[in-house]
Amino acid sequence: MAIKKNRNSVKRISLGFFILSTILIGLCSTSIAASTTYEPALNKGTVAFMVNQYNEGKWEDTVDRELDPDDFFDGDSDEIGARSKLTIKNVGGQDWDLHDALIFIFDVESFIPDDVLNQTETLYLLSFLSKDYVDELYPEEHDVWEALTVKWDFETEEFEESPDDKIYILPIFKEPKNYKDLLDDYNKWALSLNTTMLLLGIEPFPILDGDGFLWVLITSGIFTIARPFKSYLTTLIDKLDCDDADVKGNKLILERKGEEDYTVEVTFSDQGMQSSLVIKNDEDRVIYEIIQDNTDMVVLIVSGVIAASVAGIIIVLYIIRRKKFRQ
């Protein structure tokens, strides 16, 4: 009897161990399956954009009385009908660090006014922005896909042959959580310099939370995401601990406070680029809108249809004439 009881106990222990192992393996498998692999969606080609709506009065009452759209989106972006375009030349792997982000995302050079400081003071501040200085204190690098492009700013006239930016970089971070690392390092860097900025009598660098950083990304003009887009955006706002941001499909929605409350809606194209930007007031009325401009594509399609129609007519006439000739 004792032997039988021992055997039963062993069986129960073995069964319990098997069940526990199965549960643990299942949890691990679920965790591994839940991790998302992102991939770039950018292709070579040209994309155009157009200012579709702009209510200047509503902008001043709601968004900002002192800053216009062209302070955020460059060129003639405060003119309805103004167009910009971007030509993607190549996409490849690269590393980005805080120095790259300070220049291309946070645009910190614009906070150093050369009309207020003398040359010595300007050079002193710029030394804290040098690659050697920044890399020594913040050496962490992040994997990105980097799109090499050329860019034409918003124009109301025809585009010049030569682009405004002959080298324009679009980074796509392979892991959206890396944006949080950049934000933390930026805030540390800015805090270390803000006392100096105040002593020199100039505005300090802004200290940003996750929601503020999203606005910086959107207005930087280079914010591009990888697919699956919804997962990428959801992870991004989660890691940035955003309180006023939401994701619906491939659309990022940001609630902001200016002169009054307003909403920013950014839609991303099937290539992960910002294809439209809409700013609305608290009554859901559009104040400002940038859309992807497909005018050139429509012209090409119409031209193709016309050419095909003409070719079809010519072929039909040829066949009719040929039949008459045989008769």
Backbone torsions as a table, in degrees:
resi	resn	phi	psi	omega
1	MET	NA	-40.8	-179.1
2	ALA	-63.9	-38.8	-180.0
3	ILE	-65.4	-41.2	-179.8
4	LYS	-63.9	-41.1	179.0
5	LYS	-63.8	-40.5	-179.9
6	ASN	-63.5	-40.5	179.3
7	ARG	-63.3	-41.3	178.0
8	ASN	-63.3	-39.0	178.7
9	SER	-63.8	-42.4	178.8
10	VAL	-61.8	-41.3	179.7
11	LYS	-62.9	-43.2	-179.7
12	ARG	-63.3	-43.6	179.4
13	ILE	-62.2	-44.2	179.8
14	SER	-62.8	-42.9	179.1
15	LEU	-63.9	-42.7	178.6
16	GLY	-62.9	-41.5	178.7
17	PHE	-64.1	-39.8	179.4
18	PHE	-63.1	-45.0	-179.7
19	ILE	-63.5	-44.2	179.7
20	LEU	-62.8	-41.7	179.3
21	SER	-63.2	-41.4	179.7
22	THR	-62.1	-42.3	179.5
23	ILE	-63.6	-45.4	-178.9
24	LEU	-63.7	-42.4	178.7
25	ILE	-63.5	-40.2	178.2
26	GLY	-62.4	-41.7	179.4
27	LEU	-65.1	-42.2	179.5
28	CYS	-64.3	-42.3	179.7
29	SER	-62.9	-41.5	179.0
30	THR	-63.3	-40.7	180.0
31	SER	-64.0	-42.8	-179.6
32	ILE	-66.8	-42.6	-179.1
33	ALA	-65.9	-28.9	-176.5
34	ALA	-73.7	-22.9	179.6
35	SER	-68.4	134.8	-173.7
36	THR	-100.9	136.2	173.6
37	THR	-99.1	123.5	-178.2
38	TYR	-98.7	153.0	178.2
39	GLU	-145.5	148.0	-178.2
40	PRO	-73.1	151.8	-179.8
41	ALA	-119.0	1.8	-176.6
42	LEU	-70.4	142.0	174.9
43	ASN	-127.5	156.5	176.0
44	LYS	-62.7	145.2	179.7
45	GLY	146.0	-178.2	-177.3
46	THR	-115.9	135.6	178.0
47	VAL	-125.0	134.5	179.9
48	ALA	-115.8	153.6	-179.2
49	PHE	-134.1	156.6	-177.7
50	MET	-143.6	141.1	172.5
51	VAL	-76.6	112.5	-173.6
52	ASN	-95.3	-31.8	179.5
53	GLN	-144.8	143.7	173.9
54	TYR	-158.2	114.6	176.0
55	ASN	-105.3	100.1	-173.3
56	GLU	-60.6	-43.3	-179.1
57	GLY	-63.2	-45.2	178.9
58	LYS	-65.9	-35.7	177.1
59	TRP	-59.8	-49.5	-177.9
60	GLU	-64.8	-35.7	-179.3
61	ASP	-76.4	-25.7	-171.0
62	THR	-112.3	-46.6	-172.0
63	VAL	-92.2	-63.4	-175.7
64	ASP	-161.9	129.1	179.7
65	ARG	-79.1	-23.6	-173.9
66	GLU	-102.0	-31.2	-177.0
67	LEU	-106.6	136.2	178.7
68	ASP	-100.2	171.9	178.1
69	PRO	-55.3	-35.3	-178.6
70	ASP	-69.2	-12.9	173.0
71	ASP	-77.0	-17.4	179.7
72	PHE	-106.7	-36.9	-170.8
73	PHE	-118.6	7.0	171.8
74	ASP	66.1	172.4	177.1
75	GLY	57.0	-143.5	179.0
76	ASP	-96.3	41.0	-176.3
77	SER	-71.9	0.3	173.7
78	ASP	-99.0	15.8	179.9
79	GLU	-121.0	125.0	176.8
80	ILE	-63.7	132.8	-179.3
81	GLY	94.7	-11.5	177.6
82	ALA	-63.1	141.5	-176.9
83	ARG	-124.2	148.7	171.9
84	SER	-132.4	164.0	176.2
85	LYS	-150.6	160.6	-174.3
86	LEU	-139.9	130.7	177.1
87	THR	-115.0	119.4	-179.8
88	ILE	-86.1	121.6	-177.5
89	LYS	-93.6	-40.9	-174.1
90	ASN	-161.9	153.1	176.2
91	VAL	-131.5	127.5	-179.5
92	GLY	-152.2	173.7	-179.6
93	GLY	-79.7	148.0	-178.9
94	GLN	-160.7	168.2	174.3
95	ASP	-111.5	138.5	174.9
96	TRP	-120.4	143.2	175.8
97	ASP	-127.4	-173.8	-177.1
98	LEU	-61.5	-36.9	-179.5
99	HIS	-59.2	-43.5	177.3
100	ASP	-60.4	-43.6	-178.9
101	ALA	-65.8	-38.8	179.4
102	LEU	-60.2	-37.9	-178.0
103	ILE	-80.0	-50.1	-168.3
104	PHE	-95.5	-23.9	-179.7
105	ILE	-104.1	-56.1	-176.0
106	PHE	-81.0	-17.0	176.5
107	ASP	50.3	49.0	-172.9
108	VAL	-68.1	-21.9	179.7
109	GLU	-62.2	-28.1	-179.0
110	SER	-71.2	-12.9	179.1
111	PHE	-87.4	-4.2	-179.1
112	ILE	-105.0	96.6	-175.4
113	PRO	-77.7	120.8	-179.5
114	ASP	-79.4	-8.8	179.7
115	ASP	-92.0	-3.8	179.6
116	VAL	-108.1	-39.5	-177.0
117	LEU	-93.1	152.7	172.7
118	ASN	-82.6	175.1	-174.0
119	GLN	-61.3	-41.0	-178.9
120	THR	-63.5	-44.2	180.0
121	GLU	-65.2	-39.7	179.1
122	THR	-63.9	-46.9	179.6
123	LEU	-63.4	-35.2	178.7
124	TYR	-63.4	-46.0	179.0
125	LEU	-66.8	-40.4	-179.5
126	LEU	-64.5	-24.1	178.8
127	SER	-63.5	-29.6	178.2
128	PHE	-76.2	-8.3	179.4
129	LEU	-104.3	-2.0	-178.9
130	SER	-65.8	149.8	-177.7
131	LYS	-61.9	-40.0	-179.7
132	ASP	-61.4	-44.7	-178.2
133	TYR	-65.3	-48.5	-176.8
134	VAL	-67.4	-42.5	-178.0
135	ASP	-64.8	-32.6	-179.5
136	GLU	-67.4	-39.7	-178.0
137	LEU	-86.2	-31.0	-176.4
138	TYR	-131.4	77.6	-172.6
139	PRO	-81.5	-7.9	-174.3
140	GLU	-62.3	134.3	178.6
141	GLU	-115.6	152.5	-177.7
142	HIS	-127.9	138.7	179.0
143	ASP	-75.0	131.8	177.3
144	VAL	-136.8	158.7	161.1
145	TRP	-95.4	130.9	-174.8
146	GLU	-116.4	121.3	177.6
147	ALA	-95.5	123.7	176.2
148	LEU	-90.6	119.4	-175.7
149	THR	-133.4	170.2	167.1
150	VAL	-121.6	148.2	-170.5
151	LYS	-136.2	138.6	171.3
152	TRP	-107.6	127.5	179.3
153	ASP	-69.8	168.0	178.6
154	PHE	-59.2	129.3	-178.5
155	GLU	-135.9	143.6	173.9
156	THR	-89.4	-17.6	178.3
157	GLU	-98.4	-177.5	176.5
158	GLU	-66.5	150.3	179.7
159	PHE	-66.8	140.1	172.1
160	GLU	-69.3	159.6	178.7
161	GLU	-65.2	-38.4	-179.0
162	SER	-91.9	132.8	-179.2
163	PRO	-70.4	158.5	176.4
164	ASP	-70.7	-35.0	177.3
165	ASP	-122.1	109.0	-178.5
166	LYS	-78.5	-20.1	173.4
167	ILE	-131.2	107.3	-177.6
168	TYR	-129.3	119.3	-171.3
169	ILE	-101.7	131.5	172.6
170	LEU	-113.1	109.0	177.2
171	PRO	-90.8	139.9	173.0
172	ILE	-120.3	106.1	-178.4
173	PHE	-68.2	130.6	-176.6
174	LYS	-67.0	-25.7	176.6
175	GLU	-127.1	116.4	-178.4
176	PRO	-60.7	-23.2	179.1
177	LYS	-64.8	-20.2	-179.6
178	ASN	-66.2	-22.7	176.2
179	TYR	-61.7	-34.7	178.2
180	LYS	-64.2	-41.4	177.9
181	ASP	-61.8	-42.3	179.0
182	LEU	-64.3	-42.0	-179.6
183	LEU	-62.5	-44.5	179.7
184	ASP	-61.8	-44.5	-179.6
185	ASP	-67.0	-38.8	177.5
186	TYR	-60.6	-47.5	-178.6
187	ASN	-61.0	-38.6	176.5
188	LYS	-63.9	-45.6	-179.7
189	TRP	-61.7	-45.8	-178.5
190	ALA	-64.2	-43.2	179.4
191	LEU	-61.0	-35.8	-178.4
192	SER	-68.7	-18.8	-176.9
193	LEU	-109.1	-14.2	-171.3
194	ASN	-65.8	-32.3	175.9
195	THR	-62.8	-42.5	177.3
196	THR	-62.7	-42.5	179.2
197	MET	-59.1	-45.1	-179.5
198	LEU	-65.4	-40.0	178.7
199	LEU	-63.6	-30.3	178.6
200	LEU	-85.0	-1.7	176.0
201	GLY	79.1	27.7	178.8
202	ILE	-125.1	161.2	-177.5
203	GLU	-62.5	135.1	178.1
204	PRO	-74.0	163.3	174.8
205	PHE	-67.0	139.4	179.7
206	PRO	-69.4	139.9	171.8
207	ILE	-93.1	124.4	-168.1
208	LEU	-108.8	142.8	166.5
209	ASP	-96.5	-176.5	-176.6
210	GLY	-60.9	-41.7	-179.4
211	ASP	-66.4	-41.3	177.7
212	GLY	-64.0	-36.9	179.3
213	PHE	-67.1	-36.1	176.5
214	LEU	-59.2	-42.2	179.0
215	TRP	-64.2	-39.4	176.3
216	VAL	-61.7	-43.2	178.7
217	LEU	-61.7	-46.2	-177.6
218	ILE	-62.0	-45.1	-176.7
219	THR	-82.0	-8.6	177.6
220	SER	-68.0	-25.1	180.0
221	GLY	84.6	-6.0	-176.2
222	ILE	-115.0	2.9	-175.6
223	PHE	-69.5	111.6	-178.5
224	THR	-133.1	143.1	-173.6
225	ILE	-120.0	164.5	179.3
226	ALA	-103.6	161.1	176.8
227	ARG	-94.4	152.2	2.0
228	PRO	-69.3	127.0	-169.4
229	PHE	-63.9	-45.0	-177.4
230	LYS	-62.5	-43.5	178.5
231	SER	-62.4	-41.9	-179.2
232	TYR	-61.7	-48.6	-178.6
233	LEU	-67.6	-39.9	179.8
234	THR	-63.7	-44.5	177.6
235	THR	-62.5	-39.8	-178.9
236	LEU	-60.3	-52.5	-176.8
237	ILE	-70.6	-25.2	176.6
238	ASP	-70.7	-46.6	-179.1
239	LYS	-67.9	-31.9	178.4
240	LEU	-80.8	-5.6	178.8
241	ASP	57.3	47.9	-178.0
242	CYS	-76.4	139.5	177.0
243	ASP	-99.6	-25.4	-171.7
244	ASP	-119.3	28.6	179.9
245	ALA	-126.3	150.3	179.2
246	ASP	-145.9	159.3	-179.9
247	VAL	-125.7	131.2	173.8
248	LYS	-131.4	101.7	-176.7
249	GLY	65.2	-122.5	177.6
250	ASN	-100.3	26.0	-179.7
251	LYS	-115.8	132.3	176.0
252	LEU	-104.8	126.4	-177.4
253	ILE	-116.6	126.7	-176.1
254	LEU	-127.1	124.4	175.5
255	GLU	-90.8	128.0	-175.9
256	ARG	-131.3	162.5	178.7
257	LYS	-120.5	118.7	174.7
258	GLY	-118.9	-121.4	170.2
259	GLU	-65.9	-34.7	173.3
260	GLU	-140.9	177.9	176.7
261	ASP	-70.3	140.4	174.5
262	TYR	-149.2	165.1	-176.7
263	THR	-119.9	138.0	175.4
264	VAL	-113.7	126.0	177.8
265	GLU	-118.6	119.5	-179.9
266	VAL	-115.5	120.9	177.5
267	THR	-102.6	137.0	-179.9
268	PHE	-104.5	139.0	-177.9
269	SER	-76.4	178.6	179.0
270	ASP	-70.2	-2.3	174.2
271	GLN	-103.4	-0.5	178.9
272	GLY	86.2	7.7	177.9
273	MET	-93.0	157.6	175.3
274	GLN	-70.0	109.0	-176.9
275	SER	-95.0	-21.6	175.1
276	SER	-154.1	150.3	176.8
277	LEU	-136.8	124.7	-179.0
278	VAL	-126.0	129.9	175.3
279	ILE	-112.2	125.1	-177.9
280	LYS	-123.5	150.9	174.4
281	ASN	-84.6	-178.0	-175.8
282	ASP	-71.6	-4.8	173.7
283	GLU	-98.5	10.7	178.0
284	ASP	67.1	24.7	177.6
285	ARG	-96.8	136.0	-177.0
286	VAL	-71.3	126.7	176.9
287	ILE	-98.9	-38.2	-175.3
288	TYR	-152.1	142.7	-178.4
289	GLU	-150.4	130.4	170.5
290	ILE	-115.4	132.0	-179.8
291	ILE	-126.6	161.9	172.6
292	GLN	-73.9	131.1	-174.8
293	ASP	-99.3	113.6	-178.9
294	ASN	-103.7	21.1	-177.3
295	THR	-56.3	-47.5	-177.7
296	ASP	-63.1	-38.3	179.5
297	MET	-66.3	-40.9	178.2
298	VAL	-62.3	-42.6	178.5
299	VAL	-60.3	-43.3	179.3
300	LEU	-63.4	-42.7	-179.7
301	ILE	-64.3	-46.4	178.9
302	VAL	-61.2	-43.7	179.0
303	SER	-61.4	-40.0	179.1
304	GLY	-65.0	-41.7	179.0
305	VAL	-63.8	-43.8	179.9
306	ILE	-63.2	-44.4	-179.6
307	ALA	-62.2	-41.6	179.5
308	ALA	-65.6	-38.8	179.7
309	SER	-64.7	-45.2	179.4
310	VAL	-61.1	-44.6	179.6
311	ALA	-61.3	-40.0	179.5
312	GLY	-63.5	-42.2	179.2
313	ILE	-62.7	-42.8	-179.2
314	ILE	-62.3	-42.0	-179.6
315	ILE	-64.6	-43.4	179.3
316	VAL	-61.9	-46.0	178.9
317	LEU	-61.0	-38.9	179.9
318	TYR	-63.7	-43.0	-179.1
319	ILE	-64.6	-43.2	179.7
320	ILE	-61.3	-45.9	-179.9
321	ARG	-63.2	-37.6	-178.3
322	ARG	-67.0	-40.6	178.1
323	LYS	-63.8	-42.0	179.3
324	LYS	-62.0	-38.7	-177.5
325	PHE	-66.5	-37.6	179.9
326	ARG	-68.6	-33.3	179.7
327	GLN	-70.4	NA	NA
